[in-house]
């Protein structure tokens, strides 16, 4: 069971107390405040049935990058079934984080951002046959509201088995 009890309380706090505090002491103070808030909202009979409470720390940029990688791996696996590979540059990942992260809702909107900015336009391009002779699709930032999809055909040289990557015309 999850609850957002205390979310407003946390959001309204710019700092917990006076003076410099460590991140750990801020977290402990926040947990204490949330425990009191939970006790205000729920009856003791209900609270006694719970094994415990978990207070999640705020997500960091590194956490968000990990979540984006995790969600993108699902897309990568689906495309591998069609012999396609995706490659996103760092700016494209940052674009997804900027468009999909909301401190109030956490990382849930990241999934929708991946759908909106990658899966939907990529699906349309695939259905139109844009990447028929392509094995790799590179994704980068086009502008502040769009990503750019470039098809790349890879050719394996028979003599030294090295892979040569060259952009496909019209991609």
C-alpha positions in Angstrom: 0.0 0.0 0.0 1.3 3.4 -0.8 0.2 6.8 0.3 1.2 10.4 -0.3 0.5 11.5 3.2 2.8 14.2 4.2 3.8 15.1 0.6 2.5 18.6 1.0 4.4 18.9 4.3 7.6 17.8 2.7 7.2 20.0 -0.3 6.5 23.1 1.8 9.7 22.5 3.9 12.7 24.2 2.4 14.9 23.1 5.2 14.3 21.1 8.4 15.4 23.4 11.2 18.1 26.0 11.6 21.7 25.8 10.6 23.5 23.3 8.4 22.3 19.7 8.5 23.4 16.6 6.8 21.3 14.9 4.2 20.9 12.0 6.7 19.7 14.2 9.6 17.3 15.9 7.2 15.9 12.5 6.2 15.6 11.4 9.8 13.8 14.6 10.8 11.5 14.1 7.8 10.7 10.5 8.8 9.8 11.8 12.3 7.4 14.4 10.9 5.8 11.8 8.6 5.3 9.3 11.4 3.4 12.0 13.3 1.4 12.8 10.2 0.5 9.1 9.6 -0.6 8.8 13.2 -2.9 11.8 12.7 -4.6 10.3 9.6 -5.0 6.6 10.5 -6.5 4.9 13.5 -4.2 3.0 15.9 -6.0 -0.3 15.0 -5.0 0.1 11.4 -1.5 1.2 12.1 -1.0 -1.9 14.4 -1.7 -4.1 11.4 1.1 -2.7 9.4 4.6 -4.3 9.5 6.3 -0.9 8.9 6.5 2.2 6.9 9.0 3.2 4.3 9.8 6.8 3.5 11.4 7.2 0.1 14.2 9.6 -0.4 13.8 12.2 -3.2 15.0 11.0 -6.6 18.4 12.2 -7.8 19.4 12.9 -11.4 21.4 9.6 -11.3 18.3 7.8 -10.2 16.3 9.3 -13.1 19.0 8.3 -15.6 18.8 4.7 -14.3 15.1 4.7 -14.6 15.3 6.0 -18.2 17.8 3.3 -19.0 15.6 0.6 -17.5 12.5 1.8 -19.4 14.5 2.2 -22.7 15.8 -1.4 -22.4 12.2 -2.6 -22.7 11.9 -0.6 -26.0 15.4 -1.9 -27.1 14.3 -5.5 -26.6 11.1 -5.1 -28.6 13.1 -3.6 -31.5 15.7 -6.4 -31.4 12.9 -8.8 -32.4 12.8 -6.8 -35.6 16.6 -6.7 -36.0 16.8 -3.0 -35.1 19.1 -1.4 -32.5 18.6 2.0 -30.9 21.3 4.3 -29.7 20.5 7.5 -27.7 23.0 10.2 -27.0 23.3 11.7 -23.6 21.4 14.8 -24.6 18.4 12.7 -25.7 18.3 11.0 -22.3 18.5 14.4 -20.5 15.7 15.6 -22.8 13.5 12.6 -21.6 14.3 13.4 -18.0 13.5 17.1 -18.4 10.2 16.3 -20.2 9.2 13.4 -18.0 10.2 14.2 -14.4 7.9 16.0 -12.1 9.0 16.3 -8.4 5.3 16.1 -7.4 4.6 12.9 -9.3 8.0 11.3 -9.1 9.3 9.2 -12.0 5.9 7.9 -13.2 5.7 10.5 -16.0 9.0 9.3 -17.4 7.3 6.3 -18.9 4.8 8.5 -20.7 7.6 10.7 -21.9 9.4 7.7 -23.5 6.1 6.7 -25.1 5.4 10.2 -26.4 8.9 11.2 -27.6 10.3 7.9 -28.7 7.8 5.0 -29.0 5.0 6.9 -30.8 7.1 8.7 -33.4 9.3 5.7 -33.9 6.3 3.5 -34.5 4.9 5.9 -37.0 8.2 6.0 -38.9 8.5 2.2 -38.8 5.0 1.8 -40.2 5.8 4.2 -43.0 8.8 2.0 -43.9 11.3 4.7 -43.1 13.8 2.3 -41.5 13.4 -0.7 -43.8 17.0 -1.1 -44.8 18.4 0.0 -41.4 19.9 -1.9 -38.5 20.6 1.1 -36.2 18.5 4.1 -35.3 20.3 6.9 -33.6 18.3 9.3 -31.5 19.4 12.8 -30.6 17.7 16.1 -29.7 16.2 18.0 -32.7 14.8 21.0 -30.8 13.3 21.8 -27.4 10.2 19.7 -28.2 11.3 16.9 -30.5 13.9 14.2 -30.9 15.6 13.3 -34.2 15.7 9.8 -35.5 18.5 8.9 -37.9 18.7 5.5 -39.7 22.1 4.0 -40.0 22.9 1.1 -42.2 25.8 -1.1 -40.9 27.8 -3.1 -43.3 30.2 -5.9 -42.4 33.3 -6.1 -44.4 34.2 -9.7 -45.2 37.9 -9.2 -45.3 38.5 -8.0 -41.7 35.0 -8.4 -40.1 35.0 -4.8 -38.9 31.7 -3.0 -38.9 31.4 0.2 -40.9 28.6 2.5 -39.9 27.3 4.9 -42.5 24.2 7.1 -42.5 21.4 6.1 -44.9 20.3 8.7 -47.4 17.0 10.2 -46.7 16.8 9.2 -43.0 
